[in-house]
Amino acid sequence: MHTTTAATMASPSVSATTADQPARASRRVVDAPTRMVHGLIALSFFGAYLSAESDRWLALHVTLGYTLAGVLAFRVLYGLVGPRQARVALWFRKLAGAPAWLRHTVSALRQARLRDLPWRQGQNLLMAATIVALPLILLPLLLSGLSTHFEWVGGGLGDAVSELHEALGEGALAVVLAHVGLVLGLSLLRRQNQVRPMITGRVDGAGPDLARRNHGVLALLVLAAVIGFVAWQWQQSPQGLLPLGAAAAVGSGQGDHGDHDDD
């Protein structure tokens, strides 16, 4: 009788302790605006790349190019005046360690001490290099695209700029794929999901949050601005951004030729 009563009295406290205690400790390392911009840059770039081969998709290609430029400009500005963990200077500081890493690597190779190779630092340097290289190649890519679209230069020089734009697009794709491959490779090598922080903003483990505030409202404002711009561009385009209606009309034989026959 006394045992049953004691167990009954102890059960609520045990349940409360279990409920109050999180299943797994985690900490925030990436805030919402950084994650939002990361996703928008990826979507804008891949969408612009896939829509670059056909003139029928030109309106969408140009819209995504403008979107990419705007989002990239916000990221650079946010990286200059935003929270410390989002500063672009952090990636350049990591790259500044490349000479020391190279010296240590050469020294370890000369002495055949593979265990002393700074593998992890090398991995971090590769990651930083792909992140820094992307905006550096996107800037001339966007400028050459604007020059081609508005025909700032003509003749042979205009053709050269157009070819440069295509080459930079392929180069940017290579950098993006290298970054994605590196993220997936490090996830397997370190047995830790390297994609998760850019989705949830958090990593496993106890400790203080690197991103003290999430700034969710700012992330929503960025998303709203992008959606508003795309919607405005859609209204400005005579055929819209997706030429599905034109394709259906051509397939059914109800294009411009049909109108001329009626006349």
N, C-alpha and C positions, 0 to 999 in steps of 0.2 A: 504494500500500500504506500509506504513512504518512498520506495524506489520509483514507482509510477508517477507519484506527485513531483518528485525531483526532476525526473526526465521531462515531464510536461512543462515544468517551469523553465527548464534549461533550453527547450526547443526554440522558443521565440527569439532568445538572445543569439543562438547559433545561426538561425535563419537570417536575422537582421545583420549579423556580421558578414555572412556570405553575400547578402544582397548589396551591402554597402561597399564591399571590396571589389574593385574591377577585376575582370577575368585576366586582363593582361595590361601591364603598364605601357604607356606610350607617351610620346611628346611631339609637339608640333614643330616642324622644321621648315615648312614652306607655307606662306600665307596664301589666302584665296586669290588676290589679284595676280600674283606670280603664276599660280596654277592656271587661272583663267587665260592669261595671255599666252602661256605655253601651249594650251590646247588650241586657241584661236590661230596662233602662228602656224601650227601643224596643219590644221584644216584649210587655212587660206592658201598655204604653199602647195599642198598636194592638189587642192581643187584647181588652182591656177595652172599647175603643171599639166594636169590631165586635160584641161580645156584649152591648151595652147596650140593644138594641132589643127584645129578647124576654125574657119572664119565664122561659121554658124554659132560658135560658142564664144565669139569675141567679147560680147557684152559681159558675160559671166567672168571671162578671163580678166578683163579690165577691172571689173568690180572687186574681184578677189585680190587683184594687185593693189588697188587703193586700200582695201581692208588690211592687207599685210603691211603696207607702209604705215598706216595709222597705228596699228597695234604695236608694230616694232618701235615706232617713235614713242609711244606711251611706255613701253618696257624700258627704253633707254632713259627716259625722264624719271621713271620710277626707280631705276637703278642708280640714279644720281642723287635724288632727294628723298627716296623712300626709306623704309626700315633697313637696319644694318645688314640683316641676313639676305636682303634682296639686292644689295649693292653690286653693281657690275665690277667694282674695283676688287672684290673678293676673288674673282676668276683670274684677273691679271696678277694678283698677288700669288696665286697658286702657280701660274706660269713663270713667275719670277724665280721659282725654285728649280727651274729646269737646268741651269748650269751646275748647281750643286748635285742634282740627281745624276747628271751625266758624268761628273767626276767620280762619284761613288760607284756608278755602274762600271766605268772603265777600270777602276781600281780593283773591284771584285772580280771582273773577268780576267784581268792580268794575273791575279793570284789564284784563279780557278776556284773561287769561293762562291759558288752559286747560291748558297744559303744566305749570303750577305747582300745579295742583290736587292735593292729597294723596290721590290715588286709593287707594293701597294702605292707608293708615291708615283711610280710610273703610270699606274692605272689612273690615278687622280689627275695626273698631267694630261693624259690622253683625253679624259673627259673634259677637262677645262679647255683643251685645245679645240675640240669640236664645238663647244659652246661659244667660244670667242670667235671662231672662224665663221660661224653661221651669219651673224649680223654683218661681218666684214664683207661677205660675198653677196648678201642680200641687198646691200646698199647700191652697188653698181648694177646689180640685176634690175632693181626697181627703176633706177635712173635711165638705164638703156631701154627699158620697156616704155617709159614715158616718152623718151625721145622717138622711139619707133611709132608709138600710137599717135602722137601729135605732129610727127614729121618735122622735128626741129631741124634736121639736116636732110638733104636730098642727095640724089645721084649715087655715085659709088660709095660715098661716105655713109649715106643712110643705109645702104645694103650691108656695109661692114658693121654698123651699130646693131642692125637686126641679127646678124650672125653672132655678134658678141653676146647679145641678149640670150640667144639659144644656148650658146656655150656656157654662159654663166648659170643658166637654168640647170643644165646637166651637172655642172660643178656643185651647185647648191644641193641637188638631189644626192650626189655622192656624199657630201658632208652630213646631210640628214640621215642617210642610211648608215653611215659610219657611226653616228651618234646612237641611233637605235640599236645597232648591232653591239656596240660597246655596253649599252645599258643592259641588254639581255645577257651578254657574256659575263658581265660582272655579277649579275643576279645568280647565275649558275656557279661562278667561281667562288663567290663569297657566301653562297647559300642564303642570300638575303634579297628580298624583292626590292629591286632598285626602281621599279615603276611606281610602286605604291605611294611614295612621297608626293609625286606630281598628280596623284588622283585624290588622295585623302589628306595630304599635307602632313602626315604623321609617320613616325618610325617607332618600332618596338624598343622598349627600354625605359627605365626610370631616369629622371633627370629634368632639369629646367627646359622650358620651351625656348628654342632658338628664335622662333617667331612668336613674340609675346602676344600680339594681337592678330586676329585673323583678317580683319578689314573686309568682311564679307559684303558690306554695302558697296564699297568701291568696286569690287569684282562684278557685282550685279550691274552697276552703272556702266562699266566697260562693255559688258555683254549687251545691255540695252542700246548703247550707242552703235555697236556693230550691227545689231538687228535693224535698228532704225535706218542706218545708212544703206544696208542692202535692200530694205523695203523701198526706200526713196529711189535707189538706182533702178529697181524693178519697174517702178512707175514711170521713170524717165525713158526707159527703153521701149521702143515701139512694139517689139516682139517679146518683151520680157527678157529675163535672163536665161531661161531654159527654152530652147527652140523646139519644144515638143509639139506645139500647135502647128508650126511651120512644117515639121517632119510629117505629121499626120495629114496635112493638106496635100503635100507632095505625094505621099503614098496613096491617097485616094483620088489623085488626079484633079484636085480642086485648088490648084495653085493659081498663079497669074494667068496661065494659058487659058484656063476655064473662063476667067473674067473676060478675056479678049474675045473668046468664042461667043459669049453672050452678047457682046457689043455688035 
